[in-house]
């Protein structure tokens, strides 16, 4: 259903599926290395820049972070009221992520604390995708609307909302 390729040594792929799993593969040997069990369909997957983590967006309304060295769950981010269609790392430090949801919102999260930093509202339909480049985030919804957001370099819980603007 979705996939991402790793950089670094040894080409690996991670795939997400309707069978409630994300799986990591050795591309050259065509074999499964790890399976990450979820509670519902996995709609997005992304490797961290150093390929040691996998981030997934899920139909169970969560974003999930996995350690690929151990196969262990590191964090489950809850706060959306509907499907999380996409989850992406925000910055090179990978301390923050952005999620796009069918609940018509985009959320910014702090992975260190496991907390929601901000909710970006303004879409009138299911948010299906999001992307980040530097301090600019973009989100797109089912009706074709594109929203642009300015992300602050750092923020703490409750101090982000006023910094955002479409």
C-alpha positions in Angstrom: 0.0 0.0 0.0 2.9 2.4 0.8 6.7 2.2 0.9 9.9 4.1 1.6 13.5 3.2 0.8 16.4 3.6 3.2 19.7 5.4 2.6 23.0 4.3 4.0 24.5 0.9 3.9 22.5 -1.9 2.4 19.4 -0.9 0.6 16.3 -1.6 2.6 12.6 -0.9 2.0 9.7 -0.5 4.5 6.2 -1.2 3.3 2.8 -0.6 5.0 -0.3 -2.7 4.3 -3.9 -3.3 4.9 -2.9 -6.4 6.9 -2.1 -4.2 9.9 1.7 -4.5 9.4 4.7 -2.5 8.4 7.5 -4.7 7.1 11.2 -4.0 6.5 12.9 -5.8 3.6 16.4 -6.4 2.4 16.0 -5.3 -1.2 19.1 -7.1 -2.5 18.2 -10.5 -0.9 14.5 -10.0 -1.4 13.7 -11.1 2.2 11.8 -9.7 5.1 13.9 -8.5 8.0 11.3 -7.2 10.5 7.6 -7.0 10.9 5.9 -4.2 12.9 2.4 -5.2 14.1 -0.2 -2.4 14.2 -3.9 -2.3 15.3 -5.2 -1.4 11.9 -4.1 -0.6 8.3 -0.7 1.1 7.8 -1.2 4.0 5.4 2.2 5.7 5.4 5.8 4.7 6.3 9.0 6.7 6.4 12.6 5.8 7.4 14.4 8.3 9.6 17.4 10.0 7.8 19.8 7.6 9.5 17.5 4.6 8.7 17.4 3.6 12.4 13.7 4.4 12.9 10.5 3.8 11.0 7.5 6.2 11.4 4.1 4.9 10.4 0.6 6.6 10.0 -2.3 4.3 10.8 -6.0 3.8 10.3 -6.3 3.4 14.1 -5.9 7.2 14.4 -2.2 7.0 15.5 1.3 7.6 14.3 3.8 5.0 15.5 7.6 5.2 15.8 9.7 1.9 15.7 13.4 1.2 16.3 14.6 -0.9 13.4 17.7 -2.1 15.3 15.5 -3.8 18.0 12.1 -4.0 16.3 10.6 -2.4 19.4 7.9 0.2 19.6 9.3 3.6 20.7 6.2 5.8 20.7 2.5 5.9 19.9 1.1 9.3 19.2 -2.6 9.6 19.9 -4.8 12.7 19.4 -6.4 12.5 16.0 -10.1 11.6 15.9 -9.8 9.7 12.6 -7.4 7.9 10.2 -3.8 9.2 10.1 -3.1 9.1 6.3 0.5 10.3 6.5 3.2 10.9 9.1 6.5 12.6 8.3 9.7 13.7 10.1 9.9 17.5 10.3 13.5 18.3 10.8 17.0 16.6 10.6 17.0 16.1 14.4 13.8 14.1 13.9 12.5 15.3 17.3 9.3 16.5 15.7 6.8 14.9 13.3 3.8 16.1 11.3 0.7 14.0 10.8 -2.2 14.5 8.3 -5.6 13.1 9.2 -9.0 12.4 7.8 -10.3 14.5 10.8 -9.4 17.5 8.6 -6.4 18.5 10.8 -2.6 18.4 10.7 -0.8 18.0 13.9 2.8 18.8 15.0 4.3 16.4 17.6 7.3 16.4 19.9 8.8 12.9 19.8 11.0 13.4 22.9 7.9 14.1 25.0 5.4 12.2 23.0 3.1 15.2 23.1 1.1 17.2 20.6 2.6 20.7 20.0 -0.1 22.1 17.7 -3.2 21.4 15.7 -3.4 23.1 12.3 -7.0 23.6 11.3 -8.4 25.0 8.1 -9.1 22.1 5.8 -12.7 21.4 4.9 -12.1 17.8 3.8 -9.9 14.8 4.8 -6.2 15.7 4.9 -4.5 13.1 2.8 -0.9 14.2 2.6 1.7 16.5 4.2 5.3 17.4 3.5 8.0 19.6 5.1 10.8 21.6 3.6 12.8 23.7 6.1 10.3 25.8 8.1 7.5 25.4 5.6 4.9 22.6 5.8 2.3 21.8 3.2 -0.9 19.7 3.5 -3.4 18.6 0.9 -6.9 17.4 1.3 -9.4 15.2 -0.6 -11.0 18.2 -2.3 -7.7 19.3 -3.8 -7.0 22.2 -1.4 -3.4 22.9 -0.5 -2.5 24.7 2.7 0.9 26.1 3.5 2.1 26.5 7.1 5.1 28.2 8.6 6.7 26.0 11.3 8.6 27.6 14.2 12.2 26.3 14.6 11.4 25.1 18.1 8.4 25.4 20.3 6.9 23.9 23.4 3.5 22.6 24.3 0.9 25.3 24.0 3.3 27.9 22.5 3.0 26.9 18.9 -0.5 27.7 17.9 0.0 31.4 17.6 3.1 30.9 15.4 1.2 29.1 12.7 -0.6 30.7 9.8 -2.0 29.4 6.6 
